[in-house]
Amino acid sequence: MNFSLYWVAFIAILVAAVFDMNGTRITLKFGYKKINVLFAGIIIFVFYMLAFRYGQGTDYFGYEGWFKFSERHTLQELVAERGTYHVEVGWLIFSKFVSVMGADFRVLVFLVASVESILLFRFIKRYSGRKECMAILLLFPTFILTYGFSAMRQGLVMCIWGGCLLPWLEEKKYVRYIIGSVLCATLHVTALYYLIFWLAKFVHSDKKSEKYLYFFCIAAFVIGIIIAQTGILNFIHSVLPVSLAGRFEIRLSYGANLYRLVMLSLIWYIYKKIRGYDFYDYLYNMYLINCGFFFLFSGYTLLVNRLFSMFGICIEICFICRYLNENYISENSRVGGAYIKRPRWKIGLIIMAVCTVMFAKNMNALAQNTNYNLFSYPYVSVKQADGL
């Protein structure tokens, strides 16, 4: 049995995350900056897997079909027919531009992977502190494996949020954030979801407001299950336009709800330890509102997973990495008058376990209906495809 390259990548990231937790860093100095060698190596590895893949992910050949369609038609024809193919106009324009330049679909994949890798690097360097490999570990099972390899448009939009829109939020450049969100919506319409959570800045960060948001999450959890288990969801589905209803799958996943509850509990615990930073108070409000919507519409599992992942995973990384960077200092551990910093291994091990379970689950989903299992599902590069 051939061991999948995906597992090689995941295990390498997991080992690097252990080094992160232990505070061990192998660095090289470039000018005035130091580069974490493990992190840089992993980013390059992930970039290679994204940029030079062939047929990887459930939507690869669908995107290739859209690209070939764009080669055969004018821009006006593409815009007129986009509803048939469920593709936003911005993506069609991008595809047409690449085809006009004489490049093929593989070049488009390479360009998207390049932009995604640069933006992920920018996001991680800014918000992970000294826990860059832990951030990659959190990103790999879903953000990269699912959206990077399959949902190409949404994966690109998610990287833009982490690398550009989130820093604009922190810097209170709200006009840029709104314009950027609208432009992202031309690549994938779900980016309009970002505009809703810009409004979270109007929610006061006090205990009373927190209670309302907690109540919203609990009520949404109960109501969402009731809706999913009755005919209400089917009725909502029946009144939607056919073109819209066709994109939604009525299915309630208790596993997805359980996973979201586990992560919500973890972020709640961390927030209680690091609260007091205005920007993180804002992110916490966004996270709670996002969780509430997730639970409320949990009967549409595929939809809510996509909407939550639009920025929820990035917020989790911001909180988890900040918490892990602020090492626990024991009052009883003093050597020569100085406190000893101890890594927060309990939280770190929980995160590693959760990421491993999620990665195995997603690999198993890829391997279903194939002759492979979750350990042997193959990675195929363009070079291998040319040799077939």
C-alpha positions as CSV (number, residue, x, y, z in Angstrom):
1,M,0.0,0.0,0.0
2,N,1.4,3.4,-1.0
3,F,1.3,5.9,1.8
4,S,-0.4,9.1,0.7
5,L,1.6,12.3,0.3
6,Y,-1.3,14.1,2.1
7,W,-0.4,12.1,5.2
8,V,3.3,12.8,4.7
9,A,2.4,16.5,4.7
10,F,0.1,16.3,7.7
11,I,2.6,14.3,9.8
12,A,5.3,16.8,8.9
13,I,3.1,19.7,10.0
14,L,2.1,17.8,13.2
15,V,5.8,17.3,14.1
16,A,6.6,20.9,13.4
17,A,3.7,21.9,15.6
18,V,5.2,19.9,18.5
19,F,8.4,21.9,18.0
20,D,6.3,25.1,18.1
21,M,4.7,24.0,21.4
22,N,8.1,23.2,22.9
23,G,9.4,26.6,21.9
24,T,12.1,25.1,19.7
25,R,12.8,27.2,16.6
26,I,15.3,26.7,13.8
27,T,15.8,30.1,12.3
28,L,17.9,31.6,9.5
29,K,18.7,35.3,9.5
30,F,17.9,37.4,6.4
31,G,19.0,40.9,6.9
32,Y,17.1,42.1,10.0
33,K,14.5,39.3,9.9
34,K,14.6,35.8,11.1
35,I,12.8,33.0,9.2
36,N,11.4,29.9,10.9
37,V,12.9,27.2,8.7
38,L,10.2,24.6,9.5
39,F,7.4,27.0,8.8
40,A,9.1,28.2,5.5
41,G,9.6,24.6,4.4
42,I,6.0,23.7,5.1
43,I,4.6,26.7,3.3
44,I,6.8,25.7,0.3
45,F,5.6,22.1,0.5
46,V,1.9,23.2,0.7
47,F,2.5,25.6,-2.2
48,Y,3.9,22.7,-4.3
49,M,0.9,20.5,-3.6
50,L,-1.5,23.2,-4.5
51,A,0.3,24.6,-7.5
52,F,1.3,21.4,-9.3
53,R,-1.7,19.2,-8.6
54,Y,-3.7,17.4,-11.2
55,G,-7.3,16.1,-10.7
56,Q,-7.1,16.7,-6.9
57,G,-10.3,17.7,-5.1
58,T,-13.9,17.1,-6.0
59,D,-14.2,20.2,-8.2
60,Y,-11.0,20.2,-10.2
61,F,-12.4,19.0,-13.4
62,G,-15.5,21.2,-13.0
63,Y,-13.2,24.3,-12.9
64,E,-11.3,22.9,-15.8
65,G,-14.6,22.7,-17.7
66,W,-15.4,26.3,-17.0
67,F,-12.0,27.3,-18.1
68,K,-12.3,25.5,-21.4
69,F,-15.8,27.1,-21.8
70,S,-14.2,30.5,-21.3
71,E,-11.6,29.7,-24.1
72,R,-14.4,29.1,-26.6
73,H,-16.6,32.1,-25.9
74,T,-16.3,35.9,-25.8
75,L,-16.5,37.7,-22.5
76,Q,-20.1,38.9,-23.3
77,E,-21.2,35.3,-23.9
78,L,-19.6,34.2,-20.7
79,V,-21.5,36.8,-18.7
80,A,-24.7,35.9,-20.4
81,E,-24.3,32.1,-19.7
82,R,-22.8,32.3,-16.2
83,G,-26.1,31.5,-14.5
84,T,-26.1,28.1,-16.3
85,Y,-22.7,27.3,-14.9
86,H,-23.2,28.8,-11.4
87,V,-20.0,30.8,-11.8
88,E,-19.6,34.4,-10.6
89,V,-18.6,37.0,-13.2
90,G,-15.2,37.8,-11.6
91,W,-14.0,34.2,-11.9
92,L,-15.1,34.0,-15.5
93,I,-13.2,37.3,-16.3
94,F,-10.1,35.9,-14.5
95,S,-10.4,32.6,-16.5
96,K,-10.8,34.5,-19.7
97,F,-7.8,36.7,-19.0
98,V,-5.6,33.6,-18.4
99,S,-6.9,32.0,-21.6
100,V,-6.4,35.1,-23.7
101,M,-2.7,35.2,-22.5
102,G,-2.3,31.8,-24.2
103,A,-2.0,29.8,-20.9
104,D,-3.9,26.7,-20.0
105,F,-5.8,25.7,-16.9
106,R,-2.7,24.5,-15.1
107,V,-1.4,28.0,-15.2
108,L,-4.6,29.3,-13.6
109,V,-4.2,26.7,-10.8
110,F,-0.6,27.8,-10.3
111,L,-1.6,31.5,-10.1
112,V,-4.3,30.8,-7.6
113,A,-2.0,28.7,-5.5
114,S,0.6,31.4,-5.6
115,V,-1.8,34.1,-4.4
116,E,-3.2,31.8,-1.7
117,S,0.2,30.8,-0.4
118,I,1.4,34.4,-0.2
119,L,-1.8,35.5,1.6
120,L,-1.7,32.6,4.0
121,F,2.0,33.4,4.8
122,R,1.0,37.0,5.5
123,F,-1.9,36.0,7.7
124,I,0.1,33.5,9.7
125,K,3.1,35.8,10.2
126,R,0.8,38.5,11.5
127,Y,-1.5,36.6,13.8
128,S,0.3,33.4,15.0
129,G,3.3,35.0,16.7
130,R,5.8,32.2,17.4
131,K,3.3,29.4,16.6
132,E,3.4,29.5,12.8
133,C,3.4,25.7,12.4
134,M,0.5,25.3,14.9
135,A,-1.5,27.8,12.7
136,I,-0.7,25.6,9.6
137,L,-1.9,22.6,11.5
138,L,-5.2,24.2,12.2
139,L,-5.5,25.3,8.5
140,F,-4.5,22.1,6.8
141,P,-7.4,19.6,7.6
142,T,-10.3,21.8,6.3
143,F,-9.1,25.3,5.1
144,I,-6.4,23.9,2.8
145,L,-7.4,20.3,2.1
146,T,-11.1,21.1,1.4
147,Y,-11.2,24.7,0.1
148,G,-7.7,24.9,-1.2
149,F,-7.8,21.7,-3.2
150,S,-11.6,21.6,-4.1
151,A,-13.5,24.8,-3.7
152,M,-11.0,26.9,-5.6
153,R,-13.0,30.1,-5.8
154,Q,-14.0,30.0,-2.1
155,G,-10.5,29.0,-1.0
156,L,-9.1,32.1,-2.8
157,V,-11.7,34.3,-1.2
158,M,-10.9,32.9,2.3
159,C,-7.2,33.6,1.8
160,I,-8.0,37.2,0.8
161,W,-10.0,37.6,4.0
162,G,-7.2,36.3,6.2
163,G,-4.4,38.1,4.4
164,C,-6.0,41.4,3.5
165,L,-9.5,42.0,4.9
166,L,-8.8,40.9,8.5
167,P,-5.8,43.3,8.8
168,W,-8.0,46.1,7.5
169,L,-10.6,45.3,10.2
170,E,-7.8,45.5,12.8
171,E,-6.6,48.8,11.4
172,K,-10.3,50.1,11.3
173,K,-10.1,50.6,7.5
174,Y,-13.8,49.8,7.2
175,V,-14.3,51.3,3.7
176,R,-11.5,49.1,2.3
177,Y,-13.0,46.1,4.1
178,I,-16.5,46.7,2.5
179,I,-15.1,47.3,-1.0
180,G,-12.8,44.3,-0.7
181,S,-15.8,42.1,0.4
182,V,-17.9,43.2,-2.5
183,L,-15.0,42.5,-4.9
184,C,-14.5,39.1,-3.4
185,A,-18.2,38.4,-4.0
186,T,-17.5,38.6,-7.7
187,L,-15.3,35.5,-7.2
188,H,-17.7,33.7,-4.9
189,V,-21.1,35.2,-3.8
190,T,-20.8,33.9,-0.2
191,A,-18.2,36.6,0.4
192,L,-21.2,38.9,1.0
193,Y,-21.4,37.1,4.3
194,Y,-18.4,39.2,5.3
195,L,-20.5,42.4,5.3
196,I,-22.9,41.0,8.0
197,F,-20.0,40.5,10.4
198,W,-18.6,43.9,9.8
199,L,-21.7,45.0,11.7
200,A,-20.4,43.1,14.8
201,K,-18.3,46.1,15.6
202,F,-21.6,47.8,16.7
203,V,-22.1,45.1,19.4
204,H,-20.8,46.4,22.7
205,S,-18.1,44.2,24.3
206,D,-19.5,43.9,27.8
207,K,-20.9,41.1,29.9
208,K,-24.5,42.0,29.1
209,S,-23.9,41.8,25.4
210,E,-22.1,38.5,25.8
211,K,-25.1,37.0,27.6
212,Y,-27.3,38.0,24.7
213,L,-24.9,36.4,22.2
214,Y,-24.6,33.2,24.3
215,F,-28.4,33.0,24.4
216,F,-28.5,33.5,20.7
217,C,-26.1,30.5,20.2
218,I,-28.0,28.3,22.6
219,A,-31.4,29.2,21.1
220,A,-30.0,28.8,17.6
221,F,-28.7,25.3,18.5
222,V,-32.1,24.1,19.8
223,I,-34.2,25.8,17.0
224,G,-31.8,24.6,14.3
225,I,-32.2,20.9,15.4
226,I,-36.0,21.3,15.6
227,I,-36.1,22.9,12.1
228,A,-33.9,20.1,10.7
229,Q,-36.0,17.3,12.2
230,T,-39.4,18.6,11.0
231,G,-40.9,19.6,7.7
232,I,-40.0,23.2,8.2
233,L,-36.7,22.9,6.4
234,N,-38.3,21.1,3.4
235,F,-40.9,23.9,3.2
236,I,-38.1,26.6,3.2
237,H,-36.4,24.6,0.5
238,S,-39.5,24.4,-1.6
239,V,-40.0,28.2,-1.7
240,L,-36.5,28.9,-2.8
241,P,-35.8,29.6,-6.5
242,V,-34.8,26.4,-8.3
243,S,-31.4,27.7,-9.2
244,L,-30.7,28.5,-5.6
245,A,-32.3,25.4,-4.0
246,G,-30.2,23.2,-6.3
247,R,-27.1,24.4,-4.5
248,F,-28.3,23.4,-1.0
249,E,-28.4,20.0,0.5
250,I,-30.8,19.3,3.2
251,R,-28.8,17.3,5.8
252,L,-28.2,17.6,9.5
253,S,-24.8,16.4,10.7
254,Y,-24.6,15.8,14.4
255,G,-20.9,15.3,14.1
256,A,-20.5,18.8,12.6
257,N,-22.6,20.3,15.4
258,L,-20.5,18.5,18.0
259,Y,-17.3,19.6,16.4
260,R,-18.5,23.2,16.4
261,L,-19.5,23.0,20.1
262,V,-16.1,21.6,21.0
263,M,-14.3,24.5,19.2
264,L,-16.8,27.1,20.6
265,S,-16.1,25.8,24.1
266,L,-12.3,26.0,23.5
267,I,-12.5,29.6,22.1
268,W,-14.7,30.6,25.1
269,Y,-12.2,29.2,27.5
270,I,-9.3,31.0,25.7
271,Y,-11.2,34.3,25.5
272,K,-11.7,34.3,29.3
273,K,-8.0,34.1,29.6
274,I,-7.0,36.8,27.1
275,R,-10.0,39.2,27.1
276,G,-9.4,42.9,27.3
277,Y,-8.0,43.5,23.8
278,D,-10.5,45.6,21.7
279,F,-9.7,43.8,18.5
280,Y,-10.1,40.3,20.1
281,D,-13.4,41.4,21.7
282,Y,-14.6,42.3,18.2
283,L,-13.4,39.0,16.8
284,Y,-15.1,37.1,19.6
285,N,-18.4,38.8,18.8
286,M,-18.0,37.9,15.2
287,Y,-17.3,34.3,16.2
288,L,-20.3,34.0,18.4
289,I,-22.7,35.4,15.8
290,N,-21.1,33.1,13.2
291,C,-21.7,30.1,15.5
292,G,-25.3,31.1,16.0
293,F,-25.9,31.2,12.3
294,F,-24.2,27.8,12.0
295,F,-26.5,26.2,14.5
296,L,-29.6,27.9,13.2
297,F,-29.2,26.6,9.7
298,S,-27.4,23.4,10.6
299,G,-29.9,21.4,8.5
300,Y,-28.0,22.7,5.5
301,T,-24.7,21.1,6.6
302,L,-22.8,21.9,3.5
303,L,-23.9,25.5,3.3
304,V,-23.2,26.3,7.0
305,N,-19.8,24.6,6.9
306,R,-18.8,26.8,4.0
307,L,-20.1,30.0,5.5
308,F,-18.5,29.3,8.9
309,S,-15.2,28.5,7.2
310,M,-15.2,31.8,5.4
311,F,-13.5,33.3,8.4
312,G,-14.3,31.2,11.5
313,I,-11.1,29.1,11.2
314,C,-9.0,32.3,10.9
315,I,-10.5,33.7,14.1
316,E,-9.8,30.4,15.9
317,I,-6.2,30.6,14.9
318,C,-6.0,34.2,16.1
319,F,-7.2,33.2,19.6
320,I,-5.5,29.8,19.9
321,C,-2.1,31.1,18.8
322,R,-2.3,34.2,21.0
323,Y,-3.1,32.0,24.0
324,L,-0.3,29.6,23.3
325,N,2.2,32.4,22.9
326,E,1.3,33.8,26.3
327,N,3.0,30.9,28.2
328,Y,1.8,30.0,31.6
329,I,4.0,31.3,34.4
330,S,4.0,29.3,37.6
331,E,4.2,31.3,40.9
332,N,6.1,28.4,42.4
333,S,8.6,28.0,39.6
334,R,11.4,30.5,40.1
335,V,15.0,30.1,39.3
336,G,17.4,32.8,40.2
337,G,14.6,35.2,40.8
338,A,13.1,34.7,37.3
339,Y,9.9,32.9,36.5
340,I,9.9,29.8,34.3
341,K,7.6,29.8,31.3
342,R,5.8,26.6,30.6
343,P,4.1,25.7,27.3
344,R,0.4,25.1,27.5
345,W,0.5,21.5,26.5
346,K,-3.0,20.5,27.4
347,I,-4.6,23.0,25.0
348,G,-1.9,22.1,22.4
349,L,-2.5,18.4,22.6
350,I,-6.3,18.9,22.4
351,I,-5.8,20.9,19.2
352,M,-3.5,18.3,17.7
353,A,-6.0,15.5,18.5
354,V,-8.9,17.5,17.0
355,C,-6.9,18.3,13.8
356,T,-5.9,14.7,13.4
357,V,-9.5,13.5,13.6
358,M,-10.7,16.2,11.2
359,F,-7.9,15.4,8.7
360,A,-8.7,11.7,8.8
361,K,-12.4,12.4,8.4
362,N,-11.8,14.5,5.3
363,M,-9.3,12.1,3.8
364,N,-11.9,9.3,4.3
365,A,-14.5,11.5,2.5
366,L,-12.1,11.8,-0.5
367,A,-11.4,8.1,-0.6
368,Q,-15.1,7.1,-0.6
369,N,-16.3,5.6,-3.8
370,T,-12.7,5.0,-4.9
371,N,-10.3,2.0,-4.7
372,Y,-8.3,3.7,-2.1
373,N,-8.6,4.2,1.7
374,L,-8.0,7.3,3.8
375,F,-4.3,6.4,4.1
376,S,-3.6,5.5,0.5
377,Y,-5.7,8.2,-1.4
378,P,-3.0,9.4,-3.8
379,Y,-1.8,12.9,-4.6
380,V,-1.3,13.3,-8.4
381,S,1.0,16.0,-9.8
382,V,0.9,17.4,-13.3
383,K,4.2,15.6,-14.0
384,Q,2.7,12.3,-13.0
385,A,-0.4,13.0,-15.1
386,D,1.7,13.6,-18.1
387,G,3.4,10.3,-17.7
388,L,0.0,8.4,-17.5
